[in-house]
């Protein structure tokens, strides 16, 4: 179980209850964060060495790459969250491939389709740890069963890639995540 929060100050309070942390700019903004870099540094320190996913702020691919390298440098336990597309709908696949080959741990976020699962699993360098965040709750909101997405991803993923059940909607989702091969739930 990973805690998903924009308040780094509470991370130590949950250190015995969770295995890692995720955050994103929207959560940070809602928590009153004004300086995202400072927030990211504090979040890494507060994670006490457990895995933590920090999302890029940028929308253009070049700046995403620059920010990913910077965020990755904040700690060995950092996974950089990169969405599957930018706001223009441009795929981040090439960038994901490049960064993972550089040894940057990534968390590919906002995964919603079977096609995205297959594509991004091919883009991730199998020697670099990664997380694939499948938005199960949002998939379920469309009337589809997200468990099939995880089953497909579990059979195709690399050994160093973990599957994250994102957007949990109910406690039963913990059982669903276990049943279909998810490694992490937020």
N, C-alpha and C positions, 0 to 999 in steps of 0.2 A: 504494500500500500504506500503510495506517495501522497504527500500533502500538497494541494494546489492552492497557493495563496500569494497575495501581493504584500503581505506583512511579514518581513523577514524577522521581526522581533519575536514572533511566536514560534519560529522554527525549533529553538532549543526545548520549548515546552512539550513538543511532540516527538522528541528524539528517540524515546523508548517505544513509541507506538507506530512509527513509520520507517520505511526503508529508504526514503529519498523525498525529494521536493521538486515541484515544478512551479513555474510562475510565468507571467506574460505581461506585456506592457499595459493591457487593459486592467488587469488585477492590480498592478502597481499604481496606476493612475487612480483607481477607485480607493486605494489605501492612502492617497495623498502624496505619493512620490513626486518630487519635483526634479530630481537629478537621477536619471536612470542608471548612469554608470556607478554612482555612489551606492545606489540601491543594490545593484548587481554585486558589487564588491562585498557589501554588508551581508547579502543573502548567502554568498559563498562561505564567508566566515561563520555565519550562523548555522550553516548546514552540517557543521562538525564532521566534514569529510565524507558525508553521504552523497550519493549522486544528486545533482541539482541541474535542472534544465532552465536555461535563461534564453529568452526569445530576442531575436534581433528586432530593432525598431524600423530599419530601412525598408524601402519598397522596391528600389531599383537594384538589379542584380549585382552591380559593382560594389555598391555601398553595403549590401547584405554580406558580401564576401569579406569586406574590410571589418565590419562589425563582428562577424563570426570569428574571425581570427583574434580580434581583441577580447571578446568574451571568453573564448577558449583559454586565453592566457591568464584568466583570473584564478584558475585552479585545475588540478588533475581530475577532480570530480565533476567538472563542468561538461554538460551536454548542451550544445547550442541548438535552440529550437528554430527551425526554418520551415515556413509554410510550403505546401506543395506548389502554390502559385503566388504571384504577387497580385496586387489589386487590379492590374491590367489583364490578368489571366495568363501571364507568361509563366511557363513551367520553371521550377528551380532545379530540375533534374541534373543538368550539366554542372551546375554549381555544387549540388550535393555530391556528385561524383568527384569533382575536383577537391573539395574540402575533405571528404572522407579519405581520399588517397593521400592527403597531407597529414593524416592522423588525427584530424579534428573529430571529436565525438559529437555526433549529431542526434537531434530528436526531430524527426520529420513530422510536422504537425498538420492538423486539418485534413487528414486522410479520410476520404468518404466513399471511394469506389473500389471495386475489384481491380480496375485498370490502374488506378494510382498505386495500389498495393504491389501489383506485379512490376510496374515500371520502377518504383522507388527501391524495391528490393534488388533490382538489377543495378541501380545506380550506386548503391552503398558498397563500399569496398569491404570485402568480407573479413579483412584483418583488423578493421577499426570498429570498436564497440559503437552501437547505435541503438536508438529507440525509434520505433514506428508507432506514432500516436494515431490510433484509429478512433474517430469520433463516434463511438457506439451509440451514445445517447441521441445524437443528431440523426444518425442513420435510423434508429428506432422511431424517432419522431416522424419520419417519412413513411412509416408503415412497413419497413423492411426489418428482418431479423438480423442484427449485427453479428450474431454468433457465426454465421457462415463466412463472414469476412475474416474473422480470426482463425477459423479452421483452415481456410485457404492460405492465409499468411503464415500460419504455424508450419504448414507443410513445405513452404517455399523459402523460409527465412534462413539466413546464415546463423552459425552457432553464436556469433557475438552480437546478434541483433535481438533485442527484446521488443515484445509487443505490449503496447499500453492501451488499456481500455479507458478512453477519455469520455467525459460528459456522462458519468454514471447518474442514473435517475432514481434508483431505488436500491435498498440493501440487497435485494435479490440479484442485482447485477454482479455482486462479488462472487456468487455461486456461478452465474453465467460465465464470468471471466475465467474462472478456474476450469470449467467444463470444456471450454473451446480453445484453450491454449494461450490465453493472455498471461504475460509474465508480471504485469503491473496494472494496478487500477488507481485512479485518482479520485 
